[in-house]
Amino acid sequence: MIHMDSDESRYMMKPGYLMIYKDQLTVYGVCGSGMFIALWDSEKEYSGCCYFLYPRPLNNQHYTAKYGTVALRHLVQSMQEHGSEIRNLKAHLIGAGVLEDNKFGTQNEIAALEVLVEFDISIISHDTGGGLARKFVYDTKTGENITMKVHNIRNKDWYPYNG
């Protein structure tokens, strides 16, 4: 389920979702080993975003947006259906931390890079890896983002500061 804030100008991105938004929207969230990827169309000035937890489905798993290869391929194809040309898409990669014994972060980043190379999409922002989680705020119209690396993720730290 997609949750829009009351003023409908902010959206908290959750794992397993993808979206395309043609108006200005502030997308925010937090990533540990999962990845948030935004594709910004620099010509049409809109974005598509996905947030996944795992690199790719195994043999008997359903193909859902919780998997990077599935989510990112679907996002690229959906943006093309909305009129985007591959040459105008610019990727922002956030997350893929290697937290404790969880090795999904590195695998998630590899899966994302494979799909971006497959479609020949350029990366303009790459804040991934390491041992810290990330909080992010992304503007769908301008393609700008702010990312903060954090040791702990607390509810009171989330934008828009619900303290």
N, C-alpha and C positions, 0 to 999 in steps of 0.2 A: 504494500500500500504506500502511496506517495503522500507525504505529509507536507503541506504548505503552511507556513506561518500565517498568522491572522492578517497581516498586511499584504500577503501574497507577493512580496518582493524578496523573500528568503526561503531557501529550501535546504533542509538537513538531509544530505545524501547518506543513504544506508547501504550496507553491503548487499549485493545481489540485485541491484537496480541499475537501470540505465535510463537516460532521458535526453531529449532534444528540446532546446528552448530557444525560440527566435527573438524574444524580448529580453530586456535586461533583468537579470535575476542574480542574487547572491547565493551561491551554493557553498555550504560549509559542512564540515565533518571531521572525523578523526580516522587515521589509519595506523595500524600496528604492522603486521606482516601483509595485510591486504593492500590493494592498490586502487587509488583514485586516478582515473585518466580522463582528461578533458581534451576534446578535439575542437579547436577553434577555427572557424572558417574566416580567414583574414579578409576575404573579398565581400562576403555577405554579412559579416560581423554577427555571427551567432555561434552557439556551441552545442556540442553533444558531450555527455559525460557518462562514465560507467564506474562502478566500484565493485571489485571482485575480491574474493577471499582465497581462491585456489587457482593454480595455473591452468589446468585442463582436466576434463572429466576422464575418469578411468573407464574401463570397458563396460561396466554395468550401471553407470551413473547417468542420470538424466542430464541433458544438455540445457543448462540454465545459465543465467547471468552471474551466478556465483563463481563461474569459471572464466578466467581471463581470455582464453582463446575464443570462447563462445561469445562473451560479452563484447569484446573489442571488434571482432569481425562483424557482429550484428550492428554495432554502433556505426562502423564505417559504411556498411551497406545502407543503413537507414539514412545517414547523412547524404549519401549519393541520391537516394530516392527523394530527399528534400531539396535537391538541386545543387549540392556541393560537388566541386571537382576536387579530386585527390590533391592536385598541385596546390590548392588553397588551404588545405588542412594542416594545422600546426598542433603538435601534441605537447601536453603538459603531463608529466609523470610524477606522482607523489605517493610515498609510502614504501612498501616492500622492505620494512625493517626486519632485521634478524633478531627476534626477541626471545631470550632464554633458549629453550631447546627447539623452538619452532623454526624450521628451515623453509617454510613456504615463501618467505619474503624473497629470497634469491631466486627460487623457481618462478615466482610470480613475475619478477622483473624480466627474466629470460623469456618467458612466454609472451609478455607484452612486446618486447623488442622484436621477437620473431614475427609477430603480426604486423607491427609497424613497418618492418623491412619488407615483408611480403607485399604491402600496399604502397611502399615507397613514400611514407609519411614522415616529414621532418619533425624532429623534437626540438622545441624551443625552451623548454623548462624541464629539468630533470633533478628532482630532490628525492633520492631513494637510498635504501641500504642503511647500514650502520645499526647500532643497538638502541635507537630511540624511536618512539612513536612520533607521529606528526599530526598537528591540527592544521586545517587549511580553510581558507576563504577564497572563493573563485568568482569572478565576474563573467557571466556568460556573454555579455555584449563586447567587452573590451579584450577578453582573453587574458586578463591580469589575475595574478594570484598572490596570496601571502601564505607562507608556510612557517609554522613554528615547531621546532623539535622539542619534545618534552619527555621527561623521565616517567611521570605519572599522568594518567588521564583521569581528571576529576570532573564531575558534572558541573561544578561552579565555574570551570574554566571555559566552557563552551560558548562560542559566539551564538547568540546575542546576549551573553552574560546574564544567565538566569539566577545567579547567586542566591 
